[in-house]
């Protein structure tokens, strides 16, 4: 199957829903790079839609863990509250779930089950990417695949596709040094939500950019 990989959504449900109209479920595996939550106006609705799609299409959808999901789980878990998270997106999420405790109780276990990466022989998708670091696979480390900022490792046979670091101009970027496609195009900043359609071998077939709907922004 071809791959349709979507960047950071951050609660922008209407923008996300429009991009999903480009998905071809019969012939494409849908992968989302994480950071469904925080910052936008419709976090519970966004998680509910992702959860619904994963249940309807269990073999052809993958919703990955992002650093914002990890931080949300830490806040509501036994180590919480996580006060730092509240300052960079979490306060919005907490406020939106405050009147929906039952939905929060449903969403937290689902978010906790999100995988850290998806890969085949030619493509590796994660939230922030694999760096040339001993901590590359550590989801809690600043150089790990949920948090890394900066150059990534060039893998021997796989193209990386990541989100996490917003591009400057709202367009996807290809780093030729590491053969990495960056898909966080700043949806929550009022720019775009990006999707890239790849062949199973990593060849780019199409780039999809959906300008952020005004109703998704705070």
Buried (B, 14 or more C-beta within 10 A) or exposed (E): BBBBBBBBBBBBBBBBBBBBEBBEBEEBBBBBBBBBBBBBBBBBBBBBBBBEBBEEBEEBBBBBBBBBBBBBBBBBEEEEEBEEBBEEBBEBBBEBBEEBEEBBEBBBEBBBEBEBBBEEEBBBBBBBBBBEBEBBEBBEBBBBBBBBEEEBBBBEEBBBBBBBBBBEEBBBBEBEEBBBBBBBBBBBBBBBBBBBBBEEEBEEEEBBBBBBBEEBBE
